[in-house]
Amino acid sequence: MIYSDAFDALPAEAKDAIYKRLWQVLSGAEKDKRYARTSATDRRAVLEILRETKRDCPGTSRRPLSINY
């Protein structure tokens, strides 16, 4: 869904909230057991893919990483 036209059309505030939550989970800051099955290597890979493919994702060259975790 993150690659859909509907996601791209969301207001910046909504996308920021989604990216913040993704960062919490993928960075390992979220410690809930339901995320434990995803390895640190896989989480890093997903973050890299997002940074390389989503222009408005924090951490891309067009937008600084500003999510606090």
C-alpha positions in Angstrom: 0.0 0.0 0.0 2.9 2.4 0.6 3.5 2.4 -3.2 -0.1 3.2 -4.1 -1.4 6.4 -5.6 -3.7 6.6 -2.6 -0.8 6.7 -0.2 1.0 9.3 -2.3 -2.1 11.4 -2.2 -2.2 11.5 1.6 -1.5 14.8 3.4 2.0 15.2 4.6 1.0 15.0 8.2 -0.6 11.5 7.6 2.4 10.2 5.8 4.7 11.6 8.5 2.7 9.6 11.1 2.9 6.4 9.1 6.6 6.9 8.5 7.2 7.6 12.1 5.5 4.3 13.1 7.3 2.4 10.5 10.6 3.8 11.8 9.7 2.8 15.3 9.1 -0.8 14.2 11.9 -1.1 11.7 14.5 0.6 13.8 13.9 -1.8 16.6 12.7 0.9 19.0 9.3 -0.9 19.2 9.9 -3.9 21.5 6.4 -5.5 21.2 6.8 -9.3 20.7 4.7 -9.3 17.5 7.7 -7.6 15.8 10.3 -9.9 17.2 10.1 -12.4 14.4 11.5 -9.9 11.9 15.3 -10.0 12.0 17.4 -6.8 12.4 18.8 -7.6 8.9 15.4 -7.7 7.4 14.3 -4.5 9.1 17.4 -2.7 7.9 16.8 -3.9 4.4 13.2 -2.6 4.4 14.4 0.8 5.7 17.0 0.9 2.9 14.4 0.0 0.2 12.0 2.7 1.5 14.8 5.3 1.6 15.7 4.4 -2.0 12.3 4.2 -3.5 10.0 6.7 -1.6 11.0 10.3 -2.3 9.1 11.7 0.7 10.4 9.0 3.1 12.6 10.5 5.9 16.2 9.6 5.4 16.1 10.1 1.6 18.4 12.7 0.0 15.3 14.9 -0.5 14.1 14.8 3.0 16.2 14.6 6.2 15.6 11.9 8.7 13.8 13.7 11.4 11.9 10.9 13.2 12.8 10.6 16.8 12.8 7.1 18.3 
